[in-house]
Amino acid sequence: MAFKKDSFMGTMIFTVTLCLLCSFMITGTAEVLKERKLVKKRDELMRNVLLAADIDISGDKDFRALFAKDVKPQLVSLDTGEVDSSANVMDFDPRMAAINPDTSSKPKKDTAKIKSRADQVRVFKVFDDSGKLSSVVVPIYGKGLWSMIYGFVALKPDLNTIENIVIYEHGETPGIGDFLNDPEWTSQWHNKQIFDEKGKVAFKVVKGGAKEGDVHGVDAVSGATMTGRGLQRAVQFWFGNEGFETFFQKLKASEV
């Protein structure tokens, strides 16, 4: 049956068609933007892991190719140390996992002041050109003075000696908390040891400066005591028994 386009029926059909067309366009745009956002997050993750592993990605180097060649990402259970081989590691959202009651737990001793801890975390094994393990990069985060401080720490194959640290996000006081990204300060972490001879976490940020020969300490920064202390507590938590301890034990056993 024919109808006039300016009739009530014609207006309704036009309106419904226009709404459907707009909804399809919005849905398509949202999917494109979502994928772009995921790509950006993956790229940032790859860069930070490579920097933590002390791999040069400057200039025209293809960091994606370097990551694919040298890095093996894994999703690990903190309670058991087991690796979830079925997981999509790169798109795993650690922050959502940490606030979801079904995928997180409250720390028994919340020294890092994180309130809840994801049951699974991403770790990254890094290999040299000969295929030999060169470092293991793990995430850490904890409360500073004003904000959560997020970073990666790379350990050498002994799982004790620090290769490097990268702090990639924080909201500490501008001009004071900037030392967290200062290469001169982070270079102090190189070759420091996390654990003492008894296997206890001994790393510390020392107010007044670490003494010469102190294998566990780095200098605190004047005026930023609470920020440094927060980072120290984050290290102590994540390398303790509620952090990576069980995973490290399994990894050491597998390398024997």
KANOR-V456338 format. One record per backbone hydrogen bond with DSSP energy under -0.5 kcal/mol. NH is the residue of the N-H (numbers start at 1). CO is the residue of the C=O. Records with the same first field share a line. If there is no record, write none. Layout:
NH: CO ; CO
//
This chain:
7: 4
10: 4
11: 7
12: 8
13: 9
14: 10
15: 11
16: 12
17: 13
18: 14
19: 15
20: 16
21: 17
22: 18
23: 19
24: 20
25: 21
26: 22
27: 23
28: 24
29: 25
30: 26
31: 27
32: 28
33: 29
34: 30
35: 31
36: 32
37: 33
38: 34
39: 35
40: 36
41: 37
42: 38
43: 39
44: 40
45: 41
46: 42
47: 43
48: 44
49: 45
50: 46
51: 47
52: 48
53: 49
54: 51
55: 50
56: 54
61: 58
63: 61
66: 62
67: 63
68: 64
69: 65
70: 66
71: 67
72: 125
73: 71
74: 123
76: 74 ; 121
77: 82
78: 76 ; 119
79: 119
81: 77
84: 75
85: 83
87: 84
89: 87
91: 88
92: 89
94: 92
97: 93
98: 94
99: 95 ; 96
100: 96
101: 99
103: 100
104: 101
105: 117
111: 109
113: 110
116: 114
117: 105
119: 103
121: 76
123: 74
124: 137
125: 72
126: 135
127: 70
128: 132
131: 128
134: 126
135: 126
136: 155
137: 124
138: 136 ; 153
139: 122
140: 151
142: 149
143: 112
144: 147
149: 142
150: 148 ; 169
151: 140
152: 166
153: 138
154: 164
155: 136 ; 153
156: 161
159: 156
162: 192
163: 154
164: 154
166: 152
168: 150 ; 166
169: 150
176: 173
177: 173
179: 176
180: 177
181: 178
182: 179
183: 181
185: 182
186: 182
187: 183
188: 185
189: 186
190: 187
191: 162
192: 189
193: 215
194: 160
196: 200
199: 196
202: 194
203: 194
204: 216
206: 204 ; 218
207: 205
209: 206
214: 211
215: 213
218: 204
220: 206
224: 221
228: 224
229: 225
230: 226
231: 227
232: 228
233: 229
234: 230
235: 231
236: 232
237: 233
238: 234
239: 235
240: 237
243: 240
244: 238
245: 240
248: 244
249: 245
250: 246
251: 247
252: 248
253: 249
254: 250
255: 251
256: 252 ; 253
//
